[in-house]
Amino acid sequence: MKIRIIGAGPAGLYFASLMKRQNPNHDIVIHERGPRGATWGFGVVFSDRALEFLRADDEEMYQYLAPHMETWPNLTIVYNDTTIPITGNGFAAIGRLHMLQLMYAYAEKLGVQVQFDSEILSLKDEKLAGADLVVGCNGAFSWVRAENEDKFGTIYDWRPNKFIWYGTTKAFDSLSLTFRETDKGVFCAHHYRFAPDMSTFLVEVEDVTWKNAGLDQMSPEDTIRYCEKVFAKDLDGHPIVSNNSYWRNFPAIWNQHWSFDNVVLMGDALRTAHFSIGSGTRLAMEDAVVLAKVFKDTGDVKAALSRYQELRQPPMKKIWDAANISLRWYEDMTDKMKRMSPVEFAYSYMTRTGRVDHAEMRRRDPNLAAAFEKLHPELAAK
Ligand SMILES: Cc1cc2nc3c(=O)[nH]c(=O)nc-3n(C[C@H](O)[C@H](O)[C@H](O)COP(=O)(O)OP(=O)(O)OC[C@H]3O[C@@H](n4cnc5c(N)ncnc54)[C@H](O)[C@@H]3O)c2cc1C
């Protein structure tokens, strides 16, 4: 097959590698608009028993990536000055650039051509001519999707909270969610170590807090200083580091149809999952697994693409739904902190998507479950 892929993110790189592994005769080129060493952001985190999803699908890739990951067994919630460690939640993290470099090397060794500085701006581009399959995996703001919304049946839901993706040189001990009340509203930091000397430090606020604090008018330098002050106790004198960091709103994106003709979507171009469930990269990689799998069974592109959606949509929708419930939890965090004690707040966080009930909470963290039962004795009898 002649396969042309737009975007060398985790989705495109992994799909290309899997297809080459299946059949080295496939002619596969990935067009990536950025240079080899460029990337935005800092680290990515994988939740849900760390990398077990990958291990189940692809032991080889698991063994290749896992040694490069930072892992830890617990999560920490910081409620102002109260720290609540929560057991039973494993995570793994890696620098995005590091992961991409590993995946470039893996794909290229298999014979995939990755062409950097190669931006594709139209499906009529001659670089795509004669392809049996064109894969649009050029990220959340994919033009492949945007220009064909009518065919894909795209749905956007722009969420009101503001977030900014920073890093810091402080290496945190576990994946942490720090909530600090200020006179302008609550500031939340999602932070985790992704290398021995670097952590992701993503700050999220409600829109009203953002405006109250004057962040809508502030320069990038003053914004960093402001956030450093809010999280001074957590940063221990370490600086916040920017990398093309700016305030954004999160778009929850969904498509009713995943392909037309020989064009298919994967990864963030297909759907976005809020960062609070640590599943964006995982979902992108799982899309790749299923898309490659359907081509194992048939070389008929139309049949394969329809099977891809049929197989992939149900499990993916479950995680996507959980992500959309999760993101809403942060949209009234100022009110939640006013109403809830640290234990109630942590419990509410852990059970926010409905995937963890009280029995599961007891199994994961008996101490937190017991502390919550003291406040809600009716649960102790269950
Ligand atoms: C703030 C933030 C935090 C996140 N945190 C996490 C996290 O903790 N854990 C997690 O798993 N995920 C996280 N994600 C999501 C994660 O980064 C994505 O889900 C994942 O990278 C999706 O992979 P992808 O291959 O679909 O797209 P991307 O990684 O976005 O890759 C798309 C590629 O396409 C290229 N491209 C774009 N347009 C063109 C074009 N016209 N021509 C050629 N190339 C093009 C881009 O340069 C890019 O390399 C986060 C995302 C954000 C925004």
The ligand as a Gaussian input file, in Angstrom:
#p B3LYP/6-31G(d) Opt

LIG

0 1
 C       -1.823000      21.276000      27.544000
 C       -1.825000      19.862000      27.081000
 C       -1.438000      18.882000      27.963000
 C       -1.449000      17.564000      27.570000
 N       -1.090000      16.633000      28.480000
 C       -1.152000      15.356000      28.131000
 C       -0.832000      14.352000      29.041000
 O       -0.457000      14.623000      30.167000
 N       -0.934000      13.059000      28.675000
 C       -1.311000      12.730000      27.418000
 O       -1.358000      11.552000      27.124000
 N       -1.614000      13.669000      26.512000
 C       -1.556000      14.963000      26.849000
 N       -1.887000      15.912000      25.951000
 C       -2.399000      15.515000      24.671000
 C       -1.349000      14.965000      23.777000
 O       -0.311000      15.882000      23.585000
 C       -2.041000      14.600000      22.468000
 O       -3.217000      13.915000      22.767000
 C       -1.184000      13.711000      21.613000
 O        0.024000      14.335000      21.329000
 C       -1.945000      13.423000      20.330000
 O       -1.106000      12.876000      19.392000
 P       -1.358000      13.153000      17.857000
 O       -0.301000      12.372000      17.141000
 O       -2.752000      12.913000      17.514000
 O       -1.167000      14.707000      17.617000
 P        0.029000      15.691000      17.933000
 O        0.911000      15.156000      18.986000
 O       -0.582000      17.029000      18.121000
 O        0.872000      15.690000      16.592000
 C        0.414000      16.293000      15.392000
 C        1.612000      16.571000      14.503000
 O        1.131000      17.063000      13.246000
 C        1.988000      18.088000      12.801000
 N        1.247000      18.915000      11.838000
 C        0.241000      19.763000      12.102000
 N       -0.203000      20.327000      10.959000
 C        0.547000      19.831000       9.958000
 C        0.562000      20.034000       8.547000
 N       -0.271000      20.894000       7.967000
 N        1.471000      19.348000       7.797000
 C        2.334000      18.487000       8.392000
 N        2.371000      18.268000       9.724000
 C        1.479000      18.916000      10.495000
 C        2.368000      18.812000      14.075000
 O        3.559000      19.572000      13.919000
 C        2.533000      17.652000      15.062000
 O        3.859000      17.167000      15.070000
 C       -1.867000      17.225000      26.274000
 C       -2.229000      18.206000      25.363000
 C       -2.228000      19.523000      25.770000
 C       -2.645000      20.587000      24.774000

